[in-house]
Amino acid sequence: MSGLNIDHGGAIAVDTTQLRELAERVRAVVPVCAEVEESVERVEALLGSAAWTPLASAAWSLRSAVMAVQTLTARVHETAADLDLMAEVYEVVELRARAEVLSHTDAAAAAAVEARLRLLLAADERLAPLADLQERTADERRFRGLGDQFDAGGLLPPMFLGGAVVGVTLGLGRVRPGMLLGATADPVRVSAASHSRPAGAPSGLASAFRRMPSASGAQVAIEKYTVPGESPRYVAYVSGSRSMSLREGGGVEAWDMKSNIELYTGGRSASYQATLDALAAAGARPGDRVDVVAHSQGGMIAAHLAMESAFTVTTQITAGSPVEPTLSADQTLVQLRHTDDVVSALAAGGAREGTGSADSFTARRVGDPDPGRQDLALATHSLESYVETAAMVDASTDPRAVALDAYWADLDRAVTVERTEYRAERVLPDP
């Protein structure tokens, strides 16, 4: 469906245990082949010994059948061996990723993983180059179409590819454990721009992204879901940048390039502080469940809400985020990424090992396969383009996409939904 690919988000596409189990099932065919070969050989011998019968000539045909079974048996052996080899290749990729993650949080555990990795690589010299190839293929898949933008005299494609280069070189596209936002945010004033009572929860991803703030100037919307007998829960809809001007950065608009740069480089932005203030104004308290739907700059805000705020974030849904968070096994991360989106490319392809719960997934496609002047306006990064991708995921039969239906159904148990959209402005010093 329009090149849509849904996976866990890492370079590890197949579970190694499943690969080894499949190898054993394939190998179990060998005894069956041996029995068939033995039976055909017995018949061949019987017919060959009775040279005087009219059936003697059939023995030659059976000899061909025996040779075919022998060839099949050899191929079964080869297939099982190839599956075992690929399981070890994926294990190398997995161990490399795990060691890299642990190096930031647990040096001893990282050393243990690296020791296991060295033993695995020493046992078979084929593994390292095959693992390298798997990682390169995964990286190429994540940036497909990024260099195929409108040419503009040869200037535009290198600019787009620069997003991937920045992400890979600076290593800022991955928010790792312990990477807390530093410094103090610019003072910000948050006020309610509109109130409403939606009839229920979103029906899917596309419906959720269509709930991004639409009131004049609003950048964040908070929905409060009330189920009798349960604590209230919240969903924050956090929009992308409202100003891309470097010259105007640091002005009244809190969702600007200054906030973009601060968040990407680990600084506490006015937009992040405004989101916290909006949640507090909507009634959310420390420990309350707050899930997040976010686009672009909002994805960076969502990452830190999930990893360092006092709220309990169990589900995070982002589109075109410049970063990828490192979530725990009890947090679900759903990411929409266009491989030709320069902003998404700043995440440098994300985590090789994937992140979040087993239900987490990343849906990727080339958002705008036709080069044209729309590339100058970053059309493939627009919210409208990602809503199209969200609709494709909603229509997908992928088990992870289908499983997300349970999340919307759980939200829809609420008897009341209260929605407030908030407008945030920096408080500028007097001239």
Secondary structure as GFF3:
##gff-version 3
##sequence-region A 1 431
A	DSSP	beta_strand	5	7	.	.	.	ID=ss1
A	DSSP	alpha_helix	16	27	.	.	.	ID=ss2
A	DSSP	alpha_helix	29	49	.	.	.	ID=ss3
A	DSSP	alpha_helix	58	102	.	.	.	ID=ss4
A	DSSP	alpha_helix	107	123	.	.	.	ID=ss5
A	DSSP	alpha_helix	127	142	.	.	.	ID=ss6
A	DSSP	alpha_helix	156	170	.	.	.	ID=ss7
A	DSSP	beta_strand	174	175	.	.	.	ID=ss8
A	DSSP	beta_strand	188	196	.	.	.	ID=ss9
A	DSSP	alpha_helix	205	209	.	.	.	ID=ss10
A	DSSP	beta_strand	220	226	.	.	.	ID=ss11
A	DSSP	beta_strand	233	238	.	.	.	ID=ss12
A	DSSP	alpha_helix	257	264	.	.	.	ID=ss13
A	DSSP	alpha_helix	270	281	.	.	.	ID=ss14
A	DSSP	beta_strand	290	295	.	.	.	ID=ss15
A	DSSP	alpha_helix	297	308	.	.	.	ID=ss16
A	DSSP	beta_strand	315	319	.	.	.	ID=ss17
A	DSSP	beta_strand	324	325	.	.	.	ID=ss18
A	DSSP	beta_strand	332	338	.	.	.	ID=ss19
A	DSSP	alpha_helix	342	345	.	.	.	ID=ss20
A	DSSP	beta_strand	361	365	.	.	.	ID=ss21
A	DSSP	three_ten_helix	373	377	.	.	.	ID=ss22
A	DSSP	three_ten_helix	379	381	.	.	.	ID=ss23
A	DSSP	alpha_helix	383	395	.	.	.	ID=ss24
A	DSSP	alpha_helix	399	403	.	.	.	ID=ss25
A	DSSP	alpha_helix	405	411	.	.	.	ID=ss26
A	DSSP	beta_strand	416	426	.	.	.	ID=ss27
###
